[in-house]
Amino acid sequence: MSHTLSRRDALFAAGSLAAGAAAGAVLVGQPLAAADAPAKPRLRYCLNMSTIRGQKLGLVEEVQIAAKAGYDAVEPWLNEIEQFVQSGGRLDDLRKRIADLGLAVESAIGFAPWIVDDPAARAKGLEQAKRDMDRVKNLGGTRIAAPPAGATNQPVELAVAAERYRELCKIGDEIGVTPQAEVWGFSKSLSRLSETMYVAVESGHPRACILPDIYHLHKGGSGFDSLRLVSGKAIHVFHMNDYPAEPDRAGITDAHRVFPGDGVAPTAQIVRDLVSGGFCGTLSLELFNRDYWSRDALAVAQEGLAKMKAAVEKAA
């Protein structure tokens, strides 16, 4: 069977399939009676360690800051986990420390090149993914980001990417960690919400899911209204941030990210649409702002949490 698929066909298919998934959760134009309205979901708040990585505190202290600031969970990066282990740290001890602080490891950020076309590089990427997932599992986590690492400058045929994502999910089944197909707005692969949804849906895996991000949706040109077509069950973690009006989409970078509500993104509407679609997962603050990295890490974490909660309150 030929897997050739035009971009136009891919976008149409992804939108149709996502809309069908969402239809079970929300019927457009048919308001619920007050007595039938679903209970307001309790969203969880997570600190992605990129937000305070510039302070160079180390994973243990970053975890402590997340707890002091009042977060429910943390989202560490695999390179920090590796540094912790290489320096003699024990993941069992850190797992206990995280639990004792009342936190969960909601997700983790890794860059295994599972999607690339080169067979040898992809095989090594899947081996790396296994190691990364094993680290996350030992730390008490159950999810890991699965961005299109290694294919930033090379578009991958979407139907083929879906097969590769399914293979990655099968590895996750063996270990007990779910890979989340991540939207990367600057990449030539999975740069748009529709493309990432297509890959997740077409994979046919029962635990397929996506990891969207406000900045990446803007950077890749997806916009935000499309989130209304995505079932909340397809999203476990959503990366929260904002961006300024300038520079434009072509010139904006990760470093321009700001706290939710401090930019021009419709953060309250985004949260409202997520919740309306059935999302009841975790909002994770992911920033790379150099100015924030020069400030006190605890103060940054606290301000970020307050501004995420403010966006949720506005969405109510």
N, C-alpha and C positions, 0 to 999 in steps of 0.2 A: 504494500500500500504506500502511495506517495505521501510524504509529510509536508509537501510544499504548501505554504500558506501565505497569502499576501497580508501585508500589514492591515489593510482595510478589512479583510475577512477576519483577522485575529481580533481586531478591536470590536467588530460587530458581535462576534461569538462571545467574547468575554463579557460585553455589556449585557447580552441576552441571558447568559447563564447566571451572572451575578444578580440580575434583576429577578430571575426566577427564584434564587435562593432567598432574596430579601422579601419576596412577596409573602412568604409564610409568616414573616414577622410583622410587617406593616402593610396595610392596604391603603394606598394613596387615595385621598378624597373620601375616606370613610372613617370619620372620627369615632373614637370610643366613648361610650357613656362613662360618666364619672365612676360609677360602681364597677365598671368593667376594666377601667384603666389599670395597667400593670403597676406593681409597686416600683417606686423609684429605686434604681439599682445603686448599690454601694460600690463606687469605683475605688480602686486602690491606687496609691501613689508611690512611684518608684524613682530612685535617683540613678540615672545612668552615670557611670564614673567619669565619662568624658567631661562632664560639667565642671569637675574640680580636678581634672588631671594635671592642669598646669601648675598646681601648687606642689606637685611631686611628693605627696604624703605617704604613698604606699597603700596597698589594698586594705590592710587592717585598720588603719586610721580613717580611711575613706568610709569604711563600713560603720565605724563608730560615729562619724559625723552624720551619716544618713539616719542613724537611730536618734541622735541628739536633736536633729532637725525635725523629727516627727514623721519620717517616711514609713511606709509599710513594707517596702522591698528595695532591693538593689539590683543593678544590672551591670556586672563587672565585664571587663574586656579580657579576652583570653591571654593577651600578652602580659597583663598584670597578674593573672593567675599563675602563668608560667614563671614570672619573676619571683612570686611568692614561694613557689615550690623550689626553684633553683637556689633561693637564699636559705633553704632548709626548713621552710614552713610545711606544716602538715595540713592537708585539706580537711581531714576529719576534725582537727582542732578548730580550724576556721569555720567549718560548718556548724559546730556546736556554738561557737561564739556568735555567729549570725543568728542562730535560733534563740540563744539566750537574750539577745538584744531585741527580740520580738520581730525580727525581719525575715523575709523570704528572699530567695534568689529567683526572681521572677523570670529572668532571661539572662543571656550573656551574648557578647559581641565577638564573633570570630570571622575569619576571612578565608576559609578553605575554598579553593577554586574548583568547586564541584560542577560548574556549568560549562567549562571551557571545551573547545572542540578537540584539542590535541589529546588523543587517548592516553598517552603516558602521563601528561600533566594532570589529566582528570583522575587517573588512578591514584596518583600521589595526593591529589586534593581530597579524594574520598578517604584515604588513610588518615590524612590530617583531620578531616571531619570526625572520624571515629575517635581519635585522640582528644579532640576538643570536646566532643560530647561526653566522653568518659570523665574528663576533668569537671565539666558542669554537673554531671550526675553525682560525683563524689563530693561536690560542694553543696549538694542538696537542690540543685536546679532541675527543671524539667523542660526548658525551652532554650533555643539558641537561634540567633539571627542567621539567615542564609542569604546574604547579598550576592549579586553576580560578580564576585571577586574574580579577577583574572580576565574578564571579558568587558572591561570598561571601554575599550576602544574597538571592540569587535562584536558586532551584533550576532546573536545566536538565534537560529530559527526557533520560533516559539514552541512548535510541536515537539521539537527535539529537546528543548529546554524542559518541557513538561515531563518527558521521559526521564531526564536526568534528575529532576526534582523528586520524582517518584522513587528513584533509586536511593536518593539521599534520605527520603522519609523511611524507607525500609531499614536503612542503617539505624535511624533514630528509633525504630520499633525495637530493634535488638538491644539497644542500650537503655531506652526509656527516656529519651530526650527528643522533643519535637522541633524540627527545623522550620523556621518561619521565612517564607519567601519574601525578601525585602525589596521595597521600591528604592531604587537609586537614581535620583533625578539627573545626575551628571553622566550616567553611563549610557552606552549605546545598547545595552541589554537590560531589560526590566526597568526602564527609565520612567514608565508611566503606570498608573494604577491599573488600567485596562490590560496591559501586557502581563503584569504580575498576577492579576486575577485569572487570566487565561491559563497561565502556567499552573497555577494552583488547582483550578477546576479540571483542566485537561489531564492532570496527573492521575486523577481517579483515586487518590489515596484518601482514606477516611479521616486522617488527621491533618490533611493539607490546610495551611492557613497562610496569611500574609502579615507583613509587618510594615504598615505605612508610617509616614513621618510628614509633618506639616511642611517643613523646609523642602524635603525631597519632592513632595507633590507639586509645590510651586516651581521648583527648579526644573522638573521634567515637563511642566506644562499641563499637568492633569487637571488643575483646578481643584475645587472642593465639592462642587455639587454632586459629582459622581459618587461620593461616599454614601449618598442616599440609596444607591443601588446595591450596596454591599451588605450582606447579612452580618450582624454583629458576631455571629458564631464563627465567622472566618477570621476574626481579629481577636487575639488574646492580649497583645501589647500594642500600644499606640504611642509613638514618639512625639512628645510635646515640645514645642518651641515656637518661635515667631521670627519674622524677618522685616527689615526696614523697606521703605519704598525705593530707596537707592542703595546700591547699584541695581541695574535692571536684571532680568532673569539670566541673561547671558553672562553677566559679570559677577553675580552674587556667588559667594562661596560659603562653606561651613562656618568660617570664622565670623560671618555677619549675623549668625543666629543670635536672637535676643530672647529674654524672658517672654513667656506667653502674655499677650496683652500689651507689650511694649512696642510692637510692630504694627503692620497693616493687615495681617492675616485675620480672617473672621473666626477667631478662636472659639467664641461662644457658640456660633452657628455650627462649627465643626463638631464640637462636643454634643450639641443638641441632635445633630444628624446621626452621629455614632450611636447615641443612646436610643434614639427612635428606631434604629435598625436592629436593636437587640444587644448592643455592646454592653458588657458588664465586667470588663476586664481591668487592665492596668494602664494608667497614663504614666509614661516614663519620661522624665526631663532629660533631654539630650542636647547639650550645647557645647560649642567649641570657641567661645568668645574670649579673646585674649585679655580684654579688660576685666572680665570676671575672674580669670586665672590670676590676676595680680591682686585680688582682694582676699579677705579672710574667707576660707572655704566654708566654714559653718554659716557665715552670714549669707553667702551665695546660695547655699543649699536651702536655707530658711526662706529667703526671698523667692526662690524658684517654686518652692512648695506653696507658698502663700498665693503666688500668681496663678499657678495651676488651679488651685481651689477657687480662686476668684472667677476664672473662666467657667468652671463648672457651675458656680452659683449664678452667673449671668445666663447660663444655658437653661436654667430651671424654668 
